[in-house]
């Protein structure tokens, strides 16, 4: 499976890329809108390791470590990620490889990618149906498979950045009120609404303070049914 990140203002078409040693790849589109790049790859690596370690504490003992070590290739000097213009880009694969060009070296992007790697581990390397081969935006309307995959990775980024009693899950992306940004109204086809569904099950607010099943994408049901 490959897909671009949903963490950039601009999107590129998602194109399947397969290789004997690389697995299927997910094309990286860049960092969050307005996000400043870190001082270096050391800071990005630290953000990723802190996220990984937090799964064992904040995540109450979740073991994110796959059977094979993940590899971060930086700076990417060889992989064009199947771009038609052959330009070096950033992408990741289901077999644990992540390639990054300097322009995309941010902690948020790496956390999002590690969210995908966590899903791959607990889905035994499988991906949702119809989650590759498409371009997408944060607010766009696509399909349930793509929205589930990207929405979960977006949720894990927000999970890492915020406490469960945060007043609003609106930064660095607004999963609290995707409608404020004009997100697709077919909620289970949009990654922000799906991320918001996961957040509603995680946060500490009760139905008395937030409308029950306000998002109702059924993403959590699909996700747990497919867990290996």
N, C-alpha and C positions, 0 to 999 in steps of 0.2 A: 504494500500500500504506500502511496505517496500523496502528500498534499502540501500545499503551501500553508504557512502560518496565517492565522486570522488576526495577527497583531500589528498590522500595518495599514496605512491609509490606502496604499495602492496594492492591487492584486495582479498576479500573473496566472495564466492558465495552469491547471494542475495536469501534469503529463506522467503517465506510468513509466517507471524506469526500473528495470530488473537487471540483476547481475549475479553471477555465481557466488561472489564473495560479499556483495553489498546488500543483498536483500532488496525489497521494494522500498522506494524512497519517497519522502515527503518534502516537497519544495518549500523553501523558506522565503517568505516575502519581506521580512525585515522586522524592525522593532515597533514598539507602540508609538502612535502619533505623538510627536513632541518629546519623546523620551530621549534623554541625553545618553550617549554612549559612555560606558565606564572608562576609567583611566587605562585599563589594559585587560588582557585575557585573565590575569590573575584574579581580578575582582569578579569577573564573570564566573570563573571556576569556583570561587569562594561562595558566591550566591547559589550556585548549583549544589555544592556540597552541603551548605546550610539547609537547603530545601530537602535534600536527601536525608540528612540526619534528623530533621524535624519530624519526618514520618515515624520515627521510632519513639519520639517523645510526645509531641503534639498530636501525632497520628496514633497514639496509644499502641505502639508496638508493631505497626505495619513494617514489614521487611521489604524494601523496594529493590533490593539487590538481585539482579538477574543471574542466571547460571554463568553467563559470559559477560565479562566486563564491558562497560560502555566505552566508546572511544570518541573523543572530541578532536576533530581535525581543524587546527587553526594556525595560521590563516589558510584557508582553502586555496590551493594553488593548482588543483588538477580537475576538480569536479564541476562541470557546467550544469549539473542537475537537470539534464535534458532540455535546457533552454534552446529554442530554435536559433537564437543569435549566438550561441556558443559562449556566452558571457559567463564568467565564474560567478557562482551564486551560493546560497546556503540551503542545505537540505538535511534530512535525517532519514534513517532507514529502520525497518522493523528488526534488523539484526543488531542494533545497538550502535550504529555509527552516526555521528552528527558532524556535518561540515559547516563551517561558518566563515564568511568573509568579514573583514574588520567593520564594515558599515553596519553589520547586524549583530555585533558583539555586545549584547546587553543581557543583564540578569533575567529580565522578564522573558525574553525569547528562550533562554536556556531552561527556565522553570517550566514554560509551556511545553517544550520538547520533552523534558523529563516526565511531565504529566502523561504524555503519550507513551513513553517507555514503561511507566507504571501500568498503564492499561494493557500494553502488549504482554507484560509478564503475567498478569492475572487472567488474561484472555488466551493464554498459551500461544502467543504470537499471532492470533487472529485479529481481524479488524471488522467493523460493522459493514454490512452490505452497502454497496453504492457509495462508499466513502472516499473513493479515489476517482481521478479523471475529470474533476470539475474545478472551475475557478470559484472563488467565494469571497464575500466580505463579511464584516462583523454584523451588518444589519440585513444582509441579503436573505432570500428565500430559496432553499435548495432541496434537500431531501433529509429524511430522518437519520440515515446512516452518517452522512457528513456532519450534520448538526450534532449528533451524539458524540462523535469522535472529537471534533473541535471544541464542543461545549464542555466536555469533561476536562480537556487540557486547559481551557480558559478557567474553569472552576478551580483546578489545582493551583494555578497561579494566584488567584484571589485568596484561596485557602492559605497559601504560604504567606501572603502579605498582610492579612487581616485576622483579628481575633473574631471568634464566633459571635461576640456581643457587640461588634462594630455597628454604629448607628446606621451606616449606609454602605452597601457594597457597590460603590459607584466609581472607584478609581483603582487601577488605571483604566478600567473599562466599566461601563455602567451595566452591570447585570442585575442591579436593583430595579431599574426602570428602563428596560431596553426600548420601550415605546417613546421615551423622550428623545432618543436618537433616530427615530423613524424605522425601527426594526420591523422586519416582516411580521405580519399579524397571524400567520399560520405558525404557531409557536414551536411546534415540534420539528419544523423545517429550518429553524434559525439557531445558530450557535449561542447567541447571547441569552435567549430565553432558556435554552437547555442548561447553560451554566447557572442561570438564576434558579432553575429548578433544583439542581444539586445544592445550591447555596441555601435555599429554603429548608432543605432537610438537615443542613449542618448548623445554621445559625441558632441562637438561643431565644429568638422571639417566638412567642406562642401565637396560635390563630386569633387570639383576642386582640392582638396588636397588629397583625397582618392577616389579610384575608386568606383563609385556607385554600390551598391548591390554586393560588392566584395564577400560576403559570401553566400547570397541568399539561406538561409535554409528555408525560409517562416515560421520560428518559431513565429515571431511576429503576423502573421495572425492567426495561429492556436491558439496561446495563447489568443488573444483578443476575438476570436469567442467563446471560451469556458468559458470566465469569466461570473460568475453568477451575 
